[in-house]
Amino acid sequence: MLRELKAKGEDELGDYGWGYDGGGTSRAAAAILADALDLGTPEKAVLSMSEWPQDDTLVALREDFCVDFLGQFTDEWHLGRAAVLRWARGWYLQRGIAELPGALRELPPLVDLD
């Protein structure tokens, strides 16, 4: 399913952004991750920059996603859900975090090709 990231109206923190490291990029990352991981809204998922308390793991996930993806994007870009899920699963595994969001637990297991 193709979805477009569109602002529903600028909130007090600003709009979505990419191609730089800042608040707009963090808001876009929160929206993309919450959607791809089936976590509901960024606020419900505790990925939003405006919700407190914040989950340290989810904040790190959001900000690393900004660095690895969104900070490098230009005006037009496409990002598939499968790519987001693969990146997120790798992110959790690299950090030894066993408790995965449901969308990541449903992925086929990783296979060692050696």
C-alpha positions as CSV (number, residue, x, y, z in Angstrom):
1,M,0.0,0.0,0.0
2,L,1.3,3.4,-1.0
3,R,1.0,6.1,1.6
4,E,2.1,9.7,1.5
5,L,3.5,11.6,4.4
6,K,1.4,14.8,4.6
7,A,1.0,17.1,7.5
8,K,-2.5,17.3,8.9
9,G,-1.8,20.8,10.1
10,E,1.2,22.3,11.6
11,D,1.3,21.9,15.4
12,E,3.1,24.1,17.9
13,L,6.3,22.2,17.2
14,G,6.2,22.7,13.4
15,D,5.8,20.6,10.3
16,Y,7.5,17.5,8.9
17,G,11.0,17.8,7.3
18,W,13.9,15.8,5.9
19,G,17.2,16.5,4.3
20,Y,18.6,17.9,7.6
21,D,18.9,17.1,11.2
22,G,16.2,18.9,13.2
23,G,12.7,18.8,14.7
24,G,10.9,18.4,11.5
25,T,12.9,15.3,10.6
26,S,12.2,13.9,14.1
27,R,8.5,14.4,13.6
28,A,8.6,12.7,10.2
29,A,10.5,9.8,11.6
30,A,8.0,9.4,14.4
31,A,5.1,9.3,11.9
32,I,6.8,6.9,9.6
33,L,8.0,4.5,12.4
34,A,4.6,4.6,14.2
35,D,2.9,3.7,10.9
36,A,5.3,1.0,9.7
37,L,5.5,-0.7,13.1
38,D,1.7,-0.6,13.5
39,L,2.0,1.4,16.7
40,G,-0.8,3.9,16.1
41,T,-0.2,7.6,16.2
42,P,3.3,8.9,17.1
43,E,1.7,10.2,20.4
44,K,0.1,6.8,21.2
45,A,3.4,5.0,20.4
46,V,5.4,7.5,22.6
47,L,7.5,8.4,19.6
48,S,6.3,12.0,19.5
49,M,8.5,14.8,20.6
50,S,5.6,16.4,22.4
51,E,4.7,13.4,24.7
52,W,6.2,12.9,28.2
53,P,7.6,10.8,29.6
54,Q,9.5,9.5,26.5
55,D,10.7,5.9,26.1
56,D,14.5,6.1,25.8
57,T,14.5,3.1,23.3
58,L,11.9,4.7,21.1
59,V,13.6,8.1,21.2
60,A,16.9,6.4,20.1
61,L,15.1,4.5,17.4
62,R,13.5,7.7,16.1
63,E,16.7,9.7,16.1
64,D,18.8,6.9,14.5
65,F,16.2,6.6,11.8
66,C,16.7,10.3,11.1
67,V,20.4,9.9,10.8
68,D,20.3,6.7,8.7
69,F,17.4,7.8,6.4
70,L,15.6,11.1,6.6
71,G,18.6,13.4,7.1
72,Q,20.0,12.2,3.7
73,F,16.7,12.6,1.7
74,T,16.2,15.3,-0.9
75,D,12.9,16.9,-2.0
76,E,11.4,13.8,-3.5
77,W,11.9,10.3,-2.1
78,H,10.2,6.9,-1.7
79,L,10.6,4.6,1.2
80,G,8.9,1.2,1.4
81,R,7.5,-0.3,4.6
82,A,9.6,-3.4,4.1
83,A,12.8,-1.3,4.1
84,V,11.6,0.4,7.4
85,L,10.8,-2.9,9.0
86,R,14.2,-4.5,8.0
87,W,16.0,-1.4,9.3
88,A,14.1,-1.4,12.6
89,R,14.6,-5.2,13.2
90,G,18.3,-4.8,12.6
91,W,18.4,-1.7,14.9
92,Y,16.8,-3.7,17.7
93,L,19.0,-6.8,17.2
94,Q,22.2,-4.7,17.1
95,R,21.3,-3.3,20.5
96,G,20.3,-6.7,22.0
97,I,16.8,-5.6,22.6
98,A,14.6,-8.7,22.7
99,E,11.2,-7.0,23.2
100,L,10.2,-6.2,19.6
101,P,7.1,-4.3,18.4
102,G,4.5,-6.8,17.0
103,A,5.1,-5.8,13.4
104,L,8.8,-6.9,13.8
105,R,7.9,-10.2,15.5
106,E,5.7,-11.1,12.5
107,L,8.6,-10.9,10.0
108,P,10.2,-14.2,8.8
109,P,13.3,-15.2,10.9
110,L,16.7,-14.1,9.9
111,V,18.7,-16.9,8.3
112,D,22.5,-17.3,8.6
113,L,23.8,-18.0,5.1
114,D,27.2,-19.3,6.2
